[in-house]
Amino acid sequence: MPPVAVVPTVQPKISKPIKIGLALGGGAARGFAHIGVIKALESQGIVPDIVVGTSAGSVVGALYAAGNNGFALQKIALQMDEAAISDWSIPFFAKVSGVLKGEAIQNYVNKTIHNVPIEKLKIPFGAVATDLNTGAPILFRRGNTGIAVRASSAVPGVFQSVNVGGHQYVDGGLVSPVPVRFAHEMGADFVIAVNISASPEAQAASSSVDVLLQTFAIMGQSINSYELQDADIVIRPELGAMKGNDFAARNTAILAGEQATMAQMAIIKRKLKERREE
C-alpha cells in the first residue's frame, strides 16, 4: 500500500482569560476624562476586572466600581453640584486661608454609592494614598469607601491629612500618580493606565493652589516615567492647559478621554489578543 501523506492540522491558538486592570491617575478636575476612557472601552466590549485610582482617579474609580457604567458616570458628572463637594472645590476658586477637612467629597462618594464599603463594591477596587509619617504608598482595599477616596485626594497644604487606624494619610499622587504597580498587585494581567497629569509648562501658577498643583505635576513626571513603563497601554487624553479647577470643562474632558481611547483602540485590541494567546 502506498504511503498516505497526512497534512498536519494547525492547532488553533487557545485564548486564555486574563484580568484587565484600569489604573486611573490624579489630576483634579481633569479626572473627568477618566469617564470618557471608560465609555470608549465599554463601547468596544472591554470591561476592566480591576480598578485602582489615585486622587481624582480614586473618585471616578470608586463610582465605577460601585456599578455605574460609563454613561451613568457621565450623567453623574454632568449633574454634579459643586456645592456637594464644596470643600473640595473651594480652594480652587478662592484664596482660602487654613486647611480644609475634605469631608464633602467623602460624603458625596458615600451617598452616591449608598455607603457600600470597598470590599463589597461590584468591581475589585483600590484607592492609593500616602502615609504621611513614612512616605510609603498605601492601597486601601477594605473599609469606608468615602474615607479612602478622601485620603487619596487630600492634597497637602490644602486639605487636612486623613486619620485612618492611627495613621495620617495624604494624596496618593505624591508616590503613585498613576497606580500601575498597584493594579498588578491586585492581580491584573493587562494594565490600561490613564495619565491625566498636566505638563508643568502648560500651567500658569497664579495662586498658591496653582503652585501646589504645579509642584505635584513636576514630581509626578519622574515617578510616572518609571511606573508607566509597566503598563501595557498608556492613554493620555489631550486636555491641553485645562486647570485642575476647571469644573466647567467636565464635558470637554470626558470627550477628550473618549477620543484618546478610540485613537488607540486598534492597538489595545491587538495587545489584548496577543496576551490572551500567550
ABEGO torsion letter per residue (X at the ends): XBBBBBBBBBBBBBBBBBBBBBBBBBGEAAAAAAAAAAAAAAAAGBBBABBBBBEAAAAAAAAAAAGBBAAAAAAAAAABBAAAAAAAAAAAABBBBEBBAGAAAAAAAAAAAGGBBAAABABBBBBBBBBAAAGBBBBBABEBAAAAAAAAABBBGABBBBBBGGBBBBBAAAABABBAAAAAAAGBABBBBBBABBBAAABBBABAAAAAAAAAAAAAAAAAAAAAAABABBBBBBAEABBAABAAAAAAAAAAAAAAAAAAAAAAAAAAAAAAAX
